[in-house]
Amino acid sequence: MLRLAILACLSVLVIATPDKPAFCHDRDCPNYTLLHSYPGHELRRYQPSQWVVTRDIMTTFEPQKISVMFFKLFHYISGNNTAGMKIPMTAPVVNIYIPGVGENNQQTVMEMHFMVPHNMQPFPPTPTDPSVYITMFPSLDVYVKSFRGFANHKMNMVKVTELKKEINNSSLYYGDHYYTAGYDEHSSVIRYNEVWLAART
């Protein structure tokens, strides 16, 4: 009887524990709740989490700057931190784009983020690069459109436009910025990508 009771409890625990989405592979991903599934997109609620970040300002889409930003964060998880420790890669790489800033509103602020692994969330080591820093994402509701393939700037903008059309109500989201999320390595043949719009709550 005791063994059956233990097995029953374990079964409840397994059922109650949410599975990691397949697109996260074996990496830590931010935790979220699916609030609603719509034709072509979802509404998710992400839990608060800490991320390591760097940022730059671009007048055009500049792959070289994006590569520099990526390696700044990659060097952080490779040991360029006050603990001198290697930190596991997480997913996704999240970029926030804030267009229409600077002189003549022709520039875009871009922030690139790696999530801090779950077991290090309370006390992540401080970056040694002054252009890299730790930030907290608060609880966040986002409209999400997923797609596969190579996600360049043009494709991301196409998907953001599609997402806005699917939502069909600009009062439901913030239109002054958008997010991209990439879950796979650059060398991956089939990549899983997302674009996000922050929901007004």
C-alpha positions as CSV (number, residue, x, y, z in Angstrom):
1,M,0.0,0.0,0.0
2,L,2.8,2.4,0.9
3,R,4.6,1.7,-2.4
4,L,1.4,2.4,-4.3
5,A,0.8,5.6,-2.4
6,I,4.4,6.8,-3.2
7,L,4.0,5.9,-6.9
8,A,0.7,7.8,-6.9
9,C,2.4,10.9,-5.4
10,L,5.2,10.7,-8.0
11,S,2.7,10.5,-10.8
12,V,1.0,13.6,-9.5
13,L,4.3,15.4,-9.4
14,V,5.2,14.4,-12.9
15,I,1.9,15.5,-14.2
16,A,2.1,18.8,-12.3
17,T,5.6,19.7,-13.6
18,P,5.3,21.5,-17.0
19,D,7.5,20.0,-19.8
20,K,10.1,22.3,-21.3
21,P,9.1,23.3,-24.8
22,A,10.8,21.2,-27.4
23,F,12.3,24.3,-29.1
24,C,14.4,24.9,-25.9
25,H,16.3,21.7,-26.6
26,D,18.4,20.9,-23.6
27,R,18.9,24.5,-22.5
28,D,17.3,26.5,-19.7
29,C,14.5,28.7,-21.1
30,P,12.4,31.4,-19.4
31,N,9.3,30.1,-17.8
32,Y,6.0,31.1,-19.2
33,T,2.3,30.3,-19.1
34,L,0.2,30.1,-22.3
35,L,-2.7,32.5,-21.8
36,H,-4.3,32.0,-25.1
37,S,-3.7,30.4,-28.5
38,Y,-4.9,32.3,-31.6
39,P,-4.7,31.4,-35.3
40,G,-1.1,32.1,-36.1
41,H,0.1,33.4,-32.7
42,E,0.0,33.0,-29.0
43,L,-0.3,35.2,-25.9
44,R,2.2,34.2,-23.2
45,R,2.9,35.4,-19.7
46,Y,6.6,35.2,-18.7
47,Q,7.8,35.0,-15.1
48,P,10.3,37.5,-13.8
49,S,13.9,36.5,-14.7
50,Q,17.4,37.9,-14.8
51,W,19.3,38.4,-18.0
52,V,22.8,39.6,-19.1
53,V,22.6,42.4,-21.6
54,T,24.5,44.6,-23.9
55,R,23.2,47.3,-26.2
56,D,24.1,49.5,-29.2
57,I,22.6,52.1,-31.5
58,M,22.3,51.5,-35.3
59,T,21.3,53.7,-38.2
60,T,20.8,50.7,-40.4
61,F,20.7,47.0,-39.8
62,E,24.4,46.3,-39.1
63,P,25.4,42.5,-38.8
64,Q,28.9,43.4,-37.7
65,K,27.6,45.3,-34.6
66,I,25.2,42.4,-33.9
67,S,28.1,40.0,-34.0
68,V,30.1,42.2,-31.6
69,M,27.2,42.3,-29.2
70,F,26.8,38.5,-29.3
71,F,30.4,37.9,-28.5
72,K,30.4,40.3,-25.6
73,L,27.7,38.2,-24.0
74,F,29.4,35.0,-25.1
75,H,32.6,36.1,-23.4
76,Y,30.6,36.8,-20.2
77,I,29.4,33.2,-20.1
78,S,32.8,32.0,-21.0
79,G,34.4,33.5,-17.9
80,N,34.5,37.3,-18.3
81,N,32.7,37.7,-15.0
82,T,33.7,38.4,-11.4
83,A,33.5,34.7,-10.5
84,G,35.7,33.8,-13.5
85,M,33.3,30.9,-14.2
86,K,31.8,29.4,-17.3
87,I,28.1,29.6,-17.5
88,P,25.8,27.4,-19.5
89,M,24.2,28.8,-22.6
90,T,20.5,29.4,-22.3
91,A,17.8,30.0,-24.9
92,P,16.5,32.0,-26.5
93,V,18.8,34.9,-27.5
94,V,16.3,37.8,-27.1
95,N,16.8,41.1,-28.9
96,I,14.8,44.2,-28.2
97,Y,14.5,46.8,-31.0
98,I,13.5,50.4,-30.2
99,P,13.3,52.2,-33.5
100,G,12.8,55.9,-34.2
101,V,15.4,57.4,-31.8
102,G,18.2,59.9,-32.2
103,E,18.7,62.6,-34.7
104,N,15.8,62.7,-37.2
105,N,14.4,59.6,-35.6
106,Q,16.6,57.5,-37.9
107,Q,18.3,55.4,-35.3
108,T,17.4,52.1,-33.6
109,V,18.4,51.0,-30.1
110,M,19.1,47.3,-30.0
111,E,19.5,45.3,-26.7
112,M,20.7,41.7,-26.8
113,H,20.0,39.4,-23.9
114,F,21.1,35.9,-22.7
115,M,19.0,34.6,-19.8
116,V,20.9,33.7,-16.6
117,P,20.5,29.9,-15.9
118,H,17.7,29.1,-13.4
119,N,20.1,27.9,-10.7
120,M,22.0,31.2,-10.9
121,Q,19.1,33.6,-11.1
122,P,19.3,34.9,-7.5
123,F,23.0,35.8,-7.7
124,P,24.5,35.9,-11.2
125,P,28.2,37.0,-11.3
126,T,28.8,40.6,-12.4
127,P,30.2,41.1,-15.9
128,T,33.8,42.5,-16.1
129,D,33.0,44.3,-19.4
130,P,31.5,47.7,-18.5
131,S,29.3,47.6,-21.6
132,V,27.6,44.4,-20.3
133,Y,25.3,44.3,-17.4
134,I,22.6,42.3,-15.6
135,T,19.0,43.3,-15.8
136,M,15.7,42.0,-14.4
137,F,12.8,41.2,-16.8
138,P,9.6,41.8,-14.9
139,S,6.6,39.6,-15.4
140,L,5.8,40.2,-19.1
141,D,2.8,39.4,-21.3
142,V,3.7,39.1,-25.0
143,Y,2.0,38.2,-28.3
144,V,4.3,35.6,-30.0
145,K,4.5,34.6,-33.6
146,S,6.7,31.5,-34.3
147,F,8.4,30.6,-37.6
148,R,11.2,28.4,-38.9
149,G,14.1,29.2,-41.1
150,F,16.8,31.9,-41.3
151,A,15.6,35.0,-39.3
152,N,17.3,38.0,-40.8
153,H,16.1,41.6,-40.2
154,K,13.8,41.6,-43.3
155,M,12.1,38.3,-42.3
156,N,11.7,39.5,-38.7
157,M,10.0,42.7,-39.9
158,V,7.7,40.7,-42.1
159,K,6.7,38.5,-39.2
160,V,6.2,41.5,-36.9
161,T,3.9,43.0,-39.5
162,E,2.0,39.7,-39.8
163,L,1.6,39.5,-36.0
164,K,0.2,43.1,-35.9
165,K,-2.3,42.2,-38.6
166,E,-3.4,39.0,-36.8
167,I,-3.9,40.9,-33.5
168,N,-5.9,43.5,-35.5
169,N,-6.1,45.9,-32.6
170,S,-3.2,48.3,-32.0
171,S,-4.5,49.2,-28.5
172,L,-3.7,45.7,-27.3
173,Y,0.1,46.0,-27.6
174,Y,3.0,48.4,-27.5
175,G,3.9,49.4,-31.0
176,D,7.1,51.4,-30.2
177,H,9.3,48.4,-29.8
178,Y,9.4,44.7,-30.6
179,Y,11.4,41.6,-29.6
180,T,13.0,38.8,-31.6
181,A,13.9,35.4,-30.1
182,G,16.2,32.8,-31.6
183,Y,16.5,29.4,-30.1
184,D,19.1,27.6,-32.3
185,E,22.8,28.0,-33.0
186,H,23.8,30.0,-36.1
187,S,25.0,26.8,-37.8
188,S,21.6,25.1,-37.4
189,V,20.0,24.2,-40.7
190,I,16.4,24.4,-39.4
191,R,16.0,27.2,-36.9
192,Y,13.1,28.0,-34.6
193,N,12.4,31.8,-34.2
194,E,9.9,34.1,-32.7
195,V,8.9,37.7,-32.8
196,W,7.1,39.3,-29.8
197,L,5.0,42.3,-29.1
198,A,4.5,43.4,-25.5
199,A,0.9,43.2,-24.5
200,R,-0.8,46.1,-22.8
201,T,-2.2,44.8,-19.5
